[in-house]
């Protein structure tokens, strides 16, 4: 019996207590117009029964990877990527429903931009279709990441271009590049691991293409809750680690005062929001782990191909853009006649 043909893409869904959202997420993948994929479902020891009794017979190439403990979003995706057979790995959240042409559009993006190894799709709020969930991830030079366009009008959805990094809710990476750069940093567990990976790939000279027609609908934070104490604590810790680990030496020295000021502002803002406890806890966790994070810099910057100036050009400089969660997608540089407008 011959081995099954190798798929073009491996779609990875990492589930933890995804509840009622998981089956529709699988069904949306099964309904893709482009069927050249395998689907790998990783279950992080869910306790809500969301991975029990799933209907998967309508998915041609399906693999289930149940884990004995909750290893987090980062490790779950790494384990699946190591087992994947496709040339591309595409990450999709379990509370996300991909549009029918989502995979076909990602493939079109690779054909138009063969130079790129990472791509960001557009996500729309599942319950309010007039609002964006995200148009790629952005990064303020002071060290603040955010999901571009989050909860802003869908009328602001940009044309195709480049963004800082993909959001892990709907992201595509060339598998060999993903593995060679080490995949997600598993110490992060979840939150900011996508920006960290994108930052490292940026340092290696990669660009991130935002492709608006690779569209999915996202409930958002269905497992951990919007701005839950868990999310705030991990996000605060991982934000500090991402800045310290990845920022080139000259930029790190120049921008450290701004990062400290930003951290102070975020702590002050957390007080009236009732989030001071997890914010300070995350900051303490981040400081406690700085020794190991600092030691990670050597390997990262040994692979670096961009100067401080070049990487800072890819970041956002206007703090109002960050605090209002506006999109930061730039036109392709240099412009090319082959870059079609997919909007």
Secondary structure, DSSP 8 states (H G I E B T S, - for coil): -------SEEEEEEESS-TTHHHHHHHHHHT-S---EEEEEEE---SSSTTSS---TT-SSEEEEE-SS--HHHHHHHHHHHH--SSEEEEE-TTEEE-TTHHHHHHHHHHH-TT-SEEEEEEEESS-TTBEEEESEEEETTTEEEETTTTSBGGG---SEEESB--TTEEEEEHHHHHHTTSS-GGG-SSSHHHHHHHHHHHTT--EEEEEEEEEEE--STTT-TT-HHHHHHHHHHHHHHHHHHS-HHHHHHHHHHHHHHHHHHHHHHHHTT-HHHHHHHHHHHHHTHHHHHHHHHHHHHS--S-HHHHHHTSB--HHHHHTT----B--SS--TT-----
